[in-house]
């Protein structure tokens, strides 16, 4: 599960960087940043809710 979150974070980060590098794709940067934040929060919440047995 953690590896999936890390892979998604990397993909969103790459999309955001590409959006900033290619000025006509600025919307891609915004989408990448939004998805990065959502995925990071989701991963943090899922990891924090796990109990140790």
Biopython code that builds the backbone (N, CA, C, O; Angstrom):
import numpy as np
from Bio.PDB.StructureBuilder import StructureBuilder

atoms = [
    (1, "UNK", "N", (0.821, -1.186, 0.000)),
    (1, "UNK", "CA", (0.000, 0.000, 0.000)),
    (1, "UNK", "C", (0.870, 1.257, 0.000)),
    (1, "UNK", "O", (0.598, 2.214, -0.725)),
    (2, "UNK", "N", (1.898, 1.239, 0.808)),
    (2, "UNK", "CA", (2.777, 2.400, 0.884)),
    (2, "UNK", "C", (3.506, 2.619, -0.437)),
    (2, "UNK", "O", (3.735, 3.759, -0.840)),
    (3, "UNK", "N", (3.870, 1.538, -1.105)),
    (3, "UNK", "CA", (4.567, 1.683, -2.386)),
    (3, "UNK", "C", (3.662, 2.312, -3.434)),
    (3, "UNK", "O", (4.136, 3.077, -4.274)),
    (4, "UNK", "N", (2.356, 2.004, -3.402)),
    (4, "UNK", "CA", (1.404, 2.608, -4.339)),
    (4, "UNK", "C", (1.324, 4.114, -4.116)),
    (4, "UNK", "O", (1.319, 4.884, -5.077)),
    (5, "UNK", "N", (1.263, 4.532, -2.871)),
    (5, "UNK", "CA", (1.202, 5.961, -2.547)),
    (5, "UNK", "C", (2.475, 6.663, -3.010)),
    (5, "UNK", "O", (2.407, 7.760, -3.566)),
    (6, "UNK", "N", (3.617, 6.053, -2.791)),
    (6, "UNK", "CA", (4.884, 6.659, -3.209)),
    (6, "UNK", "C", (4.956, 6.775, -4.724)),
    (6, "UNK", "O", (5.403, 7.797, -5.243)),
    (7, "UNK", "N", (4.524, 5.744, -5.438)),
    (7, "UNK", "CA", (4.525, 5.793, -6.905)),
    (7, "UNK", "C", (3.600, 6.897, -7.403)),
    (7, "UNK", "O", (3.960, 7.641, -8.315)),
    (8, "UNK", "N", (2.408, 7.010, -6.811)),
    (8, "UNK", "CA", (1.484, 8.074, -7.215)),
    (8, "UNK", "C", (2.064, 9.449, -6.933)),
    (8, "UNK", "O", (1.924, 10.361, -7.748)),
    (9, "UNK", "N", (2.717, 9.607, -5.779)),
    (9, "UNK", "CA", (3.324, 10.904, -5.457)),
    (9, "UNK", "C", (4.397, 11.273, -6.472)),
    (9, "UNK", "O", (4.503, 12.435, -6.865)),
    (10, "UNK", "N", (5.187, 10.305, -6.896)),
    (10, "UNK", "CA", (6.225, 10.562, -7.896)),
    (10, "UNK", "C", (5.601, 10.960, -9.224)),
    (10, "UNK", "O", (6.070, 11.891, -9.880)),
    (11, "UNK", "N", (4.540, 10.256, -9.625)),
    (11, "UNK", "CA", (3.869, 10.589, -10.893)),
    (11, "UNK", "C", (3.308, 11.999, -10.847)),
    (11, "UNK", "O", (3.483, 12.763, -11.796)),
    (12, "UNK", "N", (2.635, 12.361, -9.752)),
    (12, "UNK", "CA", (2.058, 13.704, -9.654)),
    (12, "UNK", "C", (3.143, 14.773, -9.636)),
    (12, "UNK", "O", (2.958, 15.853, -10.197)),
    (13, "UNK", "N", (4.263, 14.485, -9.001)),
    (13, "UNK", "CA", (5.359, 15.440, -8.961)),
    (13, "UNK", "C", (5.948, 15.662, -10.348)),
    (13, "UNK", "O", (6.256, 16.795, -10.718)),
    (14, "UNK", "N", (6.107, 14.592, -11.114)),
    (14, "UNK", "CA", (6.615, 14.703, -12.481)),
    (14, "UNK", "C", (5.648, 15.514, -13.339)),
    (14, "UNK", "O", (6.081, 16.362, -14.119)),
    (15, "UNK", "N", (4.351, 15.268, -13.206)),
    (15, "UNK", "CA", (3.360, 16.028, -13.966)),
    (15, "UNK", "C", (3.406, 17.515, -13.617)),
    (15, "UNK", "O", (3.306, 18.368, -14.498)),
    (16, "UNK", "N", (3.557, 17.816, -12.338)),
    (16, "UNK", "CA", (3.636, 19.219, -11.919)),
    (16, "UNK", "C", (4.881, 19.891, -12.488)),
    (16, "UNK", "O", (4.808, 21.029, -12.952)),
    (17, "UNK", "N", (6.016, 19.209, -12.459)),
    (17, "UNK", "CA", (7.256, 19.784, -12.997)),
    (17, "UNK", "C", (7.127, 20.004, -14.499)),
    (17, "UNK", "O", (7.528, 21.051, -15.009)),
    (18, "UNK", "N", (6.571, 19.025, -15.211)),
    (18, "UNK", "CA", (6.370, 19.196, -16.657)),
    (18, "UNK", "C", (5.454, 20.374, -16.947)),
    (18, "UNK", "O", (5.686, 21.120, -17.899)),
    (19, "UNK", "N", (4.427, 20.548, -16.147)),
    (19, "UNK", "CA", (3.513, 21.674, -16.329)),
    (19, "UNK", "C", (4.203, 23.019, -16.149)),
    (19, "UNK", "O", (3.881, 23.975, -16.854)),
    (20, "UNK", "N", (5.141, 23.107, -15.220)),
    (20, "UNK", "CA", (5.859, 24.365, -15.024)),
    (20, "UNK", "C", (6.924, 24.585, -16.097)),
    (20, "UNK", "O", (7.191, 25.724, -16.479)),
    (21, "UNK", "N", (7.531, 23.510, -16.584)),
    (21, "UNK", "CA", (8.566, 23.637, -17.608)),
    (21, "UNK", "C", (7.956, 24.062, -18.947)),
    (21, "UNK", "O", (8.486, 24.933, -19.637)),
    (22, "UNK", "N", (6.845, 23.437, -19.296)),
    (22, "UNK", "CA", (6.167, 23.772, -20.551)),
    (22, "UNK", "C", (5.039, 24.739, -20.202)),
    (22, "UNK", "O", (4.004, 24.327, -19.677)),
    (23, "UNK", "N", (5.237, 26.005, -20.490)),
    (23, "UNK", "CA", (4.331, 27.062, -20.050)),
    (23, "UNK", "C", (2.902, 26.855, -20.530)),
    (23, "UNK", "O", (1.963, 27.237, -19.832)),
    (24, "UNK", "N", (2.713, 26.262, -21.699)),
    (24, "UNK", "CA", (1.355, 26.074, -22.204)),
    (24, "UNK", "C", (0.617, 24.980, -21.441)),
    (24, "UNK", "O", (-0.598, 24.836, -21.575)),
    (25, "UNK", "N", (1.341, 24.222, -20.653)),
    (25, "UNK", "CA", (0.724, 23.161, -19.869)),
    (25, "UNK", "C", (0.672, 23.531, -18.384)),
    (25, "UNK", "O", (0.831, 22.669, -17.519)),
    (26, "UNK", "N", (0.456, 24.782, -18.100)),
    (26, "UNK", "CA", (0.392, 25.235, -16.707)),
    (26, "UNK", "C", (-0.745, 24.544, -15.956)),
    (26, "UNK", "O", (-0.638, 24.290, -14.757)),
    (27, "UNK", "N", (-1.829, 24.242, -16.661)),
    (27, "UNK", "CA", (-2.949, 23.531, -16.031)),
    (27, "UNK", "C", (-2.500, 22.160, -15.527)),
    (27, "UNK", "O", (-3.003, 21.666, -14.518)),
    (28, "UNK", "N", (-1.544, 21.550, -16.243)),
    (28, "UNK", "CA", (-1.044, 20.249, -15.828)),
    (28, "UNK", "C", (-0.299, 20.362, -14.498)),
    (28, "UNK", "O", (-0.364, 19.456, -13.667)),
    (29, "UNK", "N", (0.396, 21.455, -14.303)),
    (29, "UNK", "CA", (1.087, 21.691, -13.037)),
    (29, "UNK", "C", (0.085, 21.825, -11.898)),
    (29, "UNK", "O", (0.291, 21.285, -10.811)),
    (30, "UNK", "N", (-0.987, 22.541, -12.152)),
    (30, "UNK", "CA", (-2.003, 22.734, -11.113)),
    (30, "UNK", "C", (-2.651, 21.398, -10.759)),
    (30, "UNK", "O", (-2.825, 21.088, -9.580)),
    (31, "UNK", "N", (-3.005, 20.610, -11.763)),
    (31, "UNK", "CA", (-3.598, 19.296, -11.518)),
    (31, "UNK", "C", (-2.609, 18.399, -10.780)),
    (31, "UNK", "O", (-2.992, 17.688, -9.852)),
    (32, "UNK", "N", (-1.347, 18.428, -11.186)),
    (32, "UNK", "CA", (-0.331, 17.614, -10.532)),
    (32, "UNK", "C", (-0.161, 17.971, -9.075)),
    (32, "UNK", "O", (-0.037, 17.084, -8.230)),
    (33, "UNK", "N", (-0.153, 19.250, -8.765)),
    (33, "UNK", "CA", (-0.005, 19.695, -7.376)),
    (33, "UNK", "C", (-1.220, 19.276, -6.547)),
    (33, "UNK", "O", (-1.070, 18.798, -5.423)),
    (34, "UNK", "N", (-2.410, 19.453, -7.095)),
    (34, "UNK", "CA", (-3.626, 19.078, -6.378)),
    (34, "UNK", "C", (-3.637, 17.575, -6.096)),
    (34, "UNK", "O", (-3.931, 17.152, -4.978)),
    (35, "UNK", "N", (-3.316, 16.771, -7.109)),
    (35, "UNK", "CA", (-3.303, 15.322, -6.922)),
    (35, "UNK", "C", (-2.205, 14.888, -5.956)),
    (35, "UNK", "O", (-2.390, 13.939, -5.194)),
    (36, "UNK", "N", (-1.067, 15.576, -5.981)),
    (36, "UNK", "CA", (0.022, 15.281, -5.049)),
    (36, "UNK", "C", (-0.437, 15.494, -3.610)),
    (36, "UNK", "O", (-0.214, 14.647, -2.745)),
    (37, "UNK", "N", (-1.077, 16.627, -3.366)),
    (37, "UNK", "CA", (-1.528, 16.949, -2.007)),
    (37, "UNK", "C", (-2.593, 15.953, -1.546)),
    (37, "UNK", "O", (-2.551, 15.469, -0.414)),
    (38, "UNK", "N", (-3.550, 15.651, -2.432)),
    (38, "UNK", "CA", (-4.612, 14.710, -2.068)),
    (38, "UNK", "C", (-4.035, 13.334, -1.755)),
    (38, "UNK", "O", (-4.424, 12.706, -0.770)),
    (39, "UNK", "N", (-3.111, 12.866, -2.587)),
    (39, "UNK", "CA", (-2.511, 11.551, -2.369)),
    (39, "UNK", "C", (-1.686, 11.530, -1.084)),
    (39, "UNK", "O", (-1.730, 10.552, -0.337)),
    (40, "UNK", "N", (-0.941, 12.590, -0.825)),
    (40, "UNK", "CA", (-0.141, 12.659, 0.401)),
    (40, "UNK", "C", (-1.042, 12.649, 1.632)),
    (40, "UNK", "O", (-0.751, 11.950, 2.603)),
    (41, "UNK", "N", (-2.119, 13.408, 1.604)),
    (41, "UNK", "CA", (-3.045, 13.419, 2.732)),
    (41, "UNK", "C", (-3.716, 12.060, 2.909)),
    (41, "UNK", "O", (-3.874, 11.586, 4.034)),
    (42, "UNK", "N", (-4.107, 11.440, 1.815)),
    (42, "UNK", "CA", (-4.754, 10.137, 1.875)),
    (42, "UNK", "C", (-3.798, 9.093, 2.469)),
    (42, "UNK", "O", (-4.188, 8.295, 3.321)),
    (43, "UNK", "N", (-2.560, 9.112, 2.011)),
    (43, "UNK", "CA", (-1.575, 8.181, 2.542)),
    (43, "UNK", "C", (-1.293, 8.420, 4.012)),
    (43, "UNK", "O", (-1.134, 7.470, 4.779)),
    (44, "UNK", "N", (-1.229, 9.682, 4.409)),
    (44, "UNK", "CA", (-0.977, 10.023, 5.805)),
    (44, "UNK", "C", (-2.132, 9.566, 6.691)),
    (44, "UNK", "O", (-1.913, 9.028, 7.777)),
    (45, "UNK", "N", (-3.352, 9.780, 6.230)),
    (45, "UNK", "CA", (-4.529, 9.390, 7.005)),
    (45, "UNK", "C", (-4.620, 7.868, 7.110)),
    (45, "UNK", "O", (-4.893, 7.334, 8.185)),
    (46, "UNK", "N", (-4.392, 7.169, 5.995)),
    (46, "UNK", "CA", (-4.460, 5.707, 6.007)),
    (46, "UNK", "C", (-3.366, 5.106, 6.899)),
    (46, "UNK", "O", (-3.600, 4.124, 7.603)),
    (47, "UNK", "N", (-2.190, 5.697, 6.860)),
    (47, "UNK", "CA", (-1.091, 5.186, 7.674)),
    (47, "UNK", "C", (-1.298, 5.496, 9.145)),
    (47, "UNK", "O", (-0.954, 4.685, 10.004)),
    (48, "UNK", "N", (-1.855, 6.658, 9.444)),
    (48, "UNK", "CA", (-2.080, 7.059, 10.831)),
    (48, "UNK", "C", (-3.221, 6.301, 11.480)),
    (48, "UNK", "O", (-3.250, 6.166, 12.704)),
    (49, "UNK", "N", (-4.164, 5.800, 10.687)),
    (49, "UNK", "CA", (-5.300, 5.083, 11.221)),
    (49, "UNK", "C", (-5.026, 3.635, 11.515)),
    (49, "UNK", "O", (-5.857, 2.956, 12.117)),
    (50, "UNK", "N", (-3.884, 3.150, 11.106)),
    (50, "UNK", "CA", (-3.524, 1.748, 11.296)),
    (50, "UNK", "C", (-3.117, 1.498, 12.750)),
    (50, "UNK", "O", (-2.323, 2.246, 13.320)),
    (51, "UNK", "N", (-3.659, 0.460, 13.329)),
    (51, "UNK", "CA", (-3.305, 0.141, 14.712)),
    (51, "UNK", "C", (-2.218, -0.927, 14.727)),
    (51, "UNK", "O", (-2.146, -1.763, 13.826)),
    (52, "UNK", "N", (-1.393, -0.895, 15.732)),
    (52, "UNK", "CA", (-0.310, -1.889, 15.863)),
    (52, "UNK", "C", (-0.827, -3.059, 16.676)),
    (52, "UNK", "O", (-1.338, -2.882, 17.783)),
    (53, "UNK", "N", (-0.694, -4.252, 16.125)),
    (53, "UNK", "CA", (-1.169, -5.453, 16.817)),
    (53, "UNK", "C", (-0.009, -6.283, 17.283)),
    (53, "UNK", "O", (-0.207, -7.336, 17.889)),
]
sb = StructureBuilder()
sb.init_structure("model")
sb.init_model(0)
sb.init_chain("A")
sb.init_seg("    ")
for serial, (resi, resn, name, xyz) in enumerate(atoms, 1):
    if name == "N":
        sb.init_residue(resn, " ", resi, " ")
    sb.init_atom(name, np.array(xyz, "f"), 0.0, 1.0, " ", f" {name:<3s}", serial, name[0])
structure = sb.get_structure()
